């Protein structure tokens, strides 16, 4: 029973140390990127739409596939916009 208690304590100590280290790394690598709330919500909606289309039946005359391709392009563009904003101080007019 002592071995189990010791190993649980060791595990908890290691887990706590790992969590602290992860927090320290995250804080040291976090940049001053502006939060892109609208863009993040758009990405979420696009991923939800893509998932719905993937689950839909395929009898759509190719339009379902075309829509999935366009959504994947939109996802890439939104990600590019987020990256651009991050690289240029969090925004811009376009």
Secondary structure as UniProt FT lines:
FT   HELIX           2..29
FT   HELIX           37..55
FT   TURN            61..62
FT   HELIX           63..87
FT   TURN            88..89
//
